[in-house]
């Protein structure tokens, strides 16, 4: 057997792969590769080496594809549902009106801001799900939408009995002589002013929403869902909507007679006809809800620096002290002094803790 020598059999570039193939060969093999008789062997070698190179590329592509496929199929965490806090079962109707349709009504500057701040408090601090909150701002807060909003709370199948319910209103209030046949503690009734007040729709003038209508709607709500209901009104019912720079009074003069059959489709039951509607929106002794009002009936609910004075003080207080540490009645004691305003808390359940039945 001849002496073994190292020779270079092949050097080529195949599909981007550069290969140098060194082998040990005998003298006889070297001679064979250098002769014409060795050409068949050379072709066989090149063919086999080309196959190996192509196989290498194929394997690399398979590995790359497999890695890509694995990347695509890596399971991801499902989207987490909106987390709920201890007040996750609270439902709210929030209303704020600055711009009224009637040009003669003095626009407000802070009612919409108050409504938004109340919504932010519920979602950010109490972690109330946004889907539980209906917010009506300016043009959305029409008479029909406000009434419908309360009725939808009554009919909402997601609200179970004694779930906490909040109704917040920031805007103008007003008063008018009590219609004939309406029982009231005083000669006047009090009303909230919807955004489309004084407009004409379907041939009829849009009226304010009187206390009788609100009282019956709240009673119907309590009958269906329990009396864990909180009503906050940042408006007043005396005054003339005066303004002084950034200070506004949340009241307008109605100067009109209220039809004695207004909203009869709501209160026209035997129960509604017998209902005695107390003055001042206070519903003294009412078991259906607790009401927090910005001021007494002979006072004005003020705006200052584009915020309602009462709502801002209320939110600051419950944020600082925590609603879980307060009853409705104790909140009034913790409010800062509001010049010219004496906030009111009314209802048989005013000694309950906020948004609870205890």
C-alpha positions as CSV (number, residue, x, y, z in Angstrom):
1,X,0.0,0.0,0.0
2,X,1.4,3.4,-1.0
3,X,2.3,6.3,1.3
4,X,-0.7,8.3,2.5
5,X,-0.7,11.9,1.5
6,X,-3.2,14.8,2.2
7,X,-4.7,16.2,-1.0
8,X,-7.4,18.7,-1.7
9,X,-10.2,16.9,-3.5
10,X,-12.8,19.8,-3.9
11,X,-13.2,23.5,-3.4
12,X,-16.4,25.1,-4.6
13,X,-19.2,27.5,-3.6
14,X,-22.6,25.8,-3.7
15,X,-25.6,28.0,-2.9
16,X,-23.6,30.4,-0.9
17,X,-21.8,27.7,1.1
18,X,-18.0,27.6,0.6
19,X,-16.5,24.2,1.2
20,X,-12.9,23.0,1.3
21,X,-12.7,19.2,1.5
22,X,-9.3,17.6,2.5
23,X,-8.9,13.9,2.5
24,X,-6.2,11.4,3.1
25,X,-5.4,9.5,-0.1
26,X,-2.9,7.0,-1.4
27,X,-0.5,7.7,-4.1
28,X,-2.6,5.5,-6.4
29,X,-5.7,7.6,-5.6
30,X,-3.9,10.8,-6.3
31,X,-2.7,9.4,-9.6
32,X,-6.3,8.3,-10.4
33,X,-7.7,11.8,-9.7
34,X,-5.1,13.3,-12.0
35,X,-5.9,11.0,-15.0
36,X,-8.8,10.8,-17.4
37,X,-9.8,7.5,-15.7
38,X,-10.5,9.5,-12.6
39,X,-13.0,11.9,-14.2
40,X,-15.9,9.6,-13.4
41,X,-14.9,9.6,-9.7
42,X,-14.6,13.4,-9.8
43,X,-18.1,13.8,-11.2
44,X,-19.5,11.4,-8.7
45,X,-17.8,13.3,-5.9
46,X,-19.0,16.6,-7.1
47,X,-22.6,15.3,-7.4
48,X,-22.5,13.8,-3.9
49,X,-21.0,16.9,-2.4
50,X,-23.6,19.1,-4.1
51,X,-26.3,16.9,-2.7
52,X,-24.8,17.3,0.8
53,X,-24.6,21.1,0.4
54,X,-28.2,21.3,-0.7
55,X,-29.2,19.0,2.2
56,X,-27.5,21.3,4.6
57,X,-29.4,24.4,3.2
58,X,-32.7,22.4,3.5
59,X,-32.0,21.5,7.1
60,X,-31.2,25.1,8.0
61,X,-34.5,26.3,6.4
62,X,-36.5,23.7,8.2
63,X,-35.0,24.7,11.5
64,X,-35.7,28.4,10.7
65,X,-39.3,27.6,9.8
66,X,-39.8,25.5,12.9
67,X,-38.5,28.3,15.1
68,X,-40.8,30.8,13.4
69,X,-43.8,28.5,13.8
70,X,-43.0,28.0,17.5
71,X,-42.8,31.8,17.9
72,X,-46.3,32.2,16.4
73,X,-47.9,29.6,18.4
74,X,-46.6,30.7,21.8
75,X,-49.7,31.0,24.0
76,X,-50.4,34.5,25.2
77,X,-52.2,35.5,28.4
78,X,-55.9,36.3,27.8
79,X,-57.0,39.8,28.3
80,X,-57.9,40.3,31.9
81,X,-61.5,41.6,32.6
82,X,-61.8,45.0,34.2
83,X,-60.9,44.5,37.8
84,X,-63.6,45.3,40.3
85,X,-63.2,46.9,43.7
86,X,-65.5,46.6,46.7
87,X,-68.0,48.9,44.9
88,X,-67.9,46.9,41.7
89,X,-71.7,46.3,41.9
90,X,-72.4,50.1,42.0
91,X,-74.4,51.6,39.2
92,X,-74.6,55.3,38.4
93,X,-76.4,57.9,36.3
94,X,-74.3,61.1,36.1
95,X,-75.7,64.3,34.6
96,X,-73.9,67.6,34.0
97,X,-75.2,70.5,32.0
98,X,-73.3,73.7,31.2
99,X,-74.8,74.8,27.8
100,X,-78.5,75.0,27.5
101,X,-80.4,75.1,24.3
102,X,-82.4,78.2,25.2
103,X,-80.1,81.2,24.6
104,X,-81.7,83.2,27.4
105,X,-80.5,80.6,30.0
106,X,-77.3,81.6,31.6
107,X,-74.6,78.9,30.7
108,X,-72.7,77.3,33.6
109,X,-69.0,76.8,33.7
110,X,-68.5,73.8,36.0
111,X,-71.4,71.4,35.8
112,X,-69.8,69.2,33.1
113,X,-66.5,69.3,35.0
114,X,-68.3,68.2,38.1
115,X,-69.9,65.3,36.3
116,X,-66.6,64.2,34.8
117,X,-64.9,64.4,38.2
118,X,-67.6,62.3,39.8
119,X,-67.2,59.7,37.1
120,X,-63.4,59.7,37.5
121,X,-63.9,59.3,41.3
122,X,-66.1,56.2,40.8
123,X,-63.8,54.5,38.2
124,X,-60.4,55.5,39.6
125,X,-61.0,55.5,43.4
126,X,-63.9,53.1,43.9
127,X,-63.0,51.0,40.7
128,X,-66.6,50.9,39.5
129,X,-66.7,49.3,36.0
130,X,-67.3,51.9,33.3
131,X,-70.1,49.8,31.9
132,X,-72.0,50.4,35.1
133,X,-72.0,54.2,34.5
134,X,-74.2,56.2,32.2
135,X,-73.1,59.8,31.8
136,X,-75.3,62.5,30.2
137,X,-73.4,65.8,29.4
138,X,-74.9,68.9,27.8
139,X,-76.9,68.0,24.7
140,X,-77.2,64.4,25.9
141,X,-79.0,65.5,29.0
142,X,-82.4,66.1,27.5
143,X,-85.6,65.8,29.4
144,X,-86.5,62.5,27.9
145,X,-83.0,61.1,28.3
146,X,-82.8,62.0,32.0
147,X,-86.2,60.3,32.7
148,X,-85.2,57.3,30.6
149,X,-81.9,57.0,32.4
150,X,-83.7,56.6,35.7
151,X,-86.1,54.1,34.3
152,X,-83.3,52.1,32.7
153,X,-81.8,51.6,36.2
154,X,-85.2,50.3,37.3
155,X,-85.3,47.8,34.4
156,X,-81.6,46.8,34.3
157,X,-81.4,43.1,34.9
158,X,-77.7,43.4,35.9
159,X,-78.7,45.3,39.1
160,X,-79.7,43.0,41.9
161,X,-81.7,44.0,44.9
162,X,-79.8,46.4,47.3
163,X,-76.9,47.0,44.8
164,X,-75.7,50.6,45.4
165,X,-77.2,53.1,42.9
166,X,-76.0,56.7,42.5
167,X,-77.8,59.5,40.7
168,X,-75.8,62.7,40.4
169,X,-77.1,66.0,38.8
170,X,-75.2,69.2,38.3
171,X,-76.9,72.0,36.5
172,X,-79.7,74.6,36.9
173,X,-82.6,74.2,39.2
174,X,-85.8,76.2,39.4
175,X,-89.2,76.4,41.1
176,X,-92.8,77.2,40.0
177,X,-96.2,77.5,41.6
178,X,-97.7,74.1,42.4
179,X,-100.3,73.0,39.8
180,X,-103.9,72.7,41.0
181,X,-104.5,69.3,42.5
182,X,-100.9,68.6,43.3
183,X,-100.4,68.1,47.1
184,X,-97.3,69.8,48.3
185,X,-95.9,71.1,51.6
186,X,-95.5,74.6,50.2
187,X,-97.1,76.6,47.4
188,X,-94.3,75.9,45.0
189,X,-92.7,72.8,43.6
190,X,-89.0,72.4,42.7
191,X,-87.6,71.2,39.5
192,X,-84.4,70.4,37.7
193,X,-83.7,72.0,34.3
194,X,-83.0,69.7,31.4
195,X,-80.7,70.8,28.6
196,X,-83.6,71.2,26.1
197,X,-85.9,73.2,28.4
198,X,-88.1,75.6,26.5
199,X,-87.5,74.0,23.2
200,X,-90.4,72.8,21.1
201,X,-90.6,69.1,20.2
202,X,-93.4,67.3,18.5
203,X,-95.5,70.5,18.8
204,X,-95.0,70.6,22.6
205,X,-92.9,72.9,24.8
206,X,-90.3,71.0,26.8
207,X,-90.8,71.5,30.5
208,X,-88.6,71.1,33.5
209,X,-88.7,67.9,35.5
210,X,-90.7,68.5,38.7
211,X,-90.2,66.9,42.1
212,X,-93.3,64.8,41.8
213,X,-91.9,63.1,38.7
214,X,-88.5,62.5,40.3
215,X,-90.1,61.3,43.5
216,X,-92.2,58.7,41.8
217,X,-89.3,57.5,39.6
218,X,-87.2,57.0,42.7
219,X,-89.9,55.2,44.4
220,X,-90.3,52.8,41.5
221,X,-86.6,52.3,41.4
222,X,-86.5,51.5,45.1
223,X,-89.4,49.1,44.8
224,X,-87.5,47.2,42.1
225,X,-83.9,47.4,43.3
226,X,-84.0,48.2,47.0
227,X,-83.4,51.5,48.8
228,X,-79.6,51.6,48.6
229,X,-80.0,54.7,46.5
230,X,-77.9,57.9,46.8
231,X,-79.1,61.1,45.0
232,X,-76.7,64.1,44.8
233,X,-78.1,67.4,43.5
234,X,-75.7,70.3,42.9
235,X,-78.3,72.9,42.0
236,X,-80.6,75.3,43.7
237,X,-84.2,76.4,43.3
238,X,-84.1,80.1,44.3
239,X,-82.3,82.9,42.6
240,X,-82.1,84.0,39.0
241,X,-79.1,82.4,37.5
242,X,-76.9,85.5,38.2
243,X,-73.3,85.5,37.2
244,X,-70.2,87.5,38.3
245,X,-67.1,86.5,36.3
246,X,-66.3,82.9,37.2
247,X,-69.0,82.8,39.9
248,X,-72.4,81.5,38.8
249,X,-75.6,80.5,40.5
250,X,-77.1,77.2,39.5
251,X,-80.7,78.4,39.2
252,X,-83.0,80.0,36.6
253,X,-86.5,81.5,36.8
254,X,-89.2,79.4,35.3
255,X,-91.9,82.1,35.1
256,X,-94.5,79.6,33.8
257,X,-97.5,77.6,35.0
258,X,-97.0,73.8,35.1
259,X,-99.8,71.7,33.5
260,X,-101.5,69.7,36.1
261,X,-101.2,66.6,33.9
262,X,-97.4,66.9,33.3
263,X,-95.9,63.4,33.4
264,X,-99.2,61.8,34.3
265,X,-98.0,58.7,32.4
266,X,-95.4,58.3,35.2
267,X,-97.3,59.3,38.3
268,X,-100.8,58.7,37.1
269,X,-101.3,55.5,39.2
270,X,-103.4,55.5,42.3
271,X,-100.2,55.4,44.3
272,X,-98.8,58.4,42.4
273,X,-102.0,60.4,42.8
274,X,-102.0,60.0,46.5
275,X,-98.3,60.9,46.8
276,X,-97.6,64.0,48.8
277,X,-94.6,65.7,47.3
278,X,-92.5,67.5,49.9
279,X,-90.8,70.8,49.0
280,X,-87.1,71.5,48.6
281,X,-86.2,68.3,46.8
282,X,-85.5,67.0,50.3
283,X,-88.1,64.3,50.5
284,X,-88.2,64.4,54.3
285,X,-88.3,61.0,55.9
286,X,-88.1,59.2,52.5
287,X,-87.2,55.6,52.8
288,X,-86.5,55.2,49.1
289,X,-83.2,57.0,49.0
290,X,-80.7,59.3,50.7
291,X,-80.4,62.8,49.2
292,X,-77.5,65.2,49.5
293,X,-78.3,68.7,48.3
294,X,-75.9,71.6,47.7
295,X,-77.9,74.1,49.9
296,X,-81.1,74.9,51.6
297,X,-84.2,76.1,49.7
298,X,-83.5,79.8,50.4
299,X,-79.9,79.6,49.4
300,X,-77.9,79.5,46.2
301,X,-75.7,76.7,44.9
302,X,-72.6,78.4,43.6
303,X,-69.9,77.8,41.1
304,X,-66.4,79.2,41.6
305,X,-63.4,78.9,39.3
306,X,-65.3,76.6,36.9
307,X,-66.4,74.0,39.5
308,X,-69.4,73.5,41.7
309,X,-68.5,74.6,45.2
310,X,-70.5,71.8,46.8
311,X,-69.4,69.0,44.5
312,X,-65.7,69.9,44.8
313,X,-65.9,70.0,48.6
314,X,-67.8,66.7,48.6
315,X,-65.3,64.9,46.4
316,X,-62.3,66.3,48.3
317,X,-63.8,65.1,51.6
318,X,-64.8,61.5,50.6
319,X,-61.5,61.1,48.8
320,X,-59.5,62.2,51.9
321,X,-61.5,60.3,54.5
322,X,-62.8,57.4,52.4
323,X,-66.5,56.6,51.9
324,X,-66.1,53.4,53.9
325,X,-65.4,55.5,57.0
326,X,-68.3,57.9,56.5
327,X,-72.1,57.9,56.9
328,X,-74.1,60.3,54.8
329,X,-74.9,62.4,57.9
330,X,-71.2,62.4,59.1
331,X,-70.1,63.7,55.7
332,X,-72.0,66.9,56.2
333,X,-70.2,67.5,59.4
334,X,-66.8,67.0,57.8
335,X,-67.4,69.3,54.8
336,X,-65.5,72.6,55.0
337,X,-67.5,75.8,55.5
338,X,-69.2,76.9,52.2
339,X,-70.0,80.6,52.4
340,X,-73.7,81.1,51.8
341,X,-74.4,77.4,51.4
342,X,-75.6,74.9,54.0
343,X,-75.5,71.4,52.4
344,X,-78.4,69.2,53.3
345,X,-78.7,65.4,54.0
346,X,-82.2,64.0,54.0
347,X,-83.8,60.6,54.2
348,X,-84.6,57.9,56.8
349,X,-81.3,56.1,56.0
350,X,-79.0,59.1,56.3
351,X,-77.1,57.3,59.1
352,X,-76.0,54.5,56.8
353,X,-72.5,54.2,55.5
354,X,-72.1,55.3,51.9
355,X,-73.4,52.9,49.3
356,X,-74.4,50.3,51.9
357,X,-77.5,49.1,53.6
358,X,-75.9,49.2,57.1
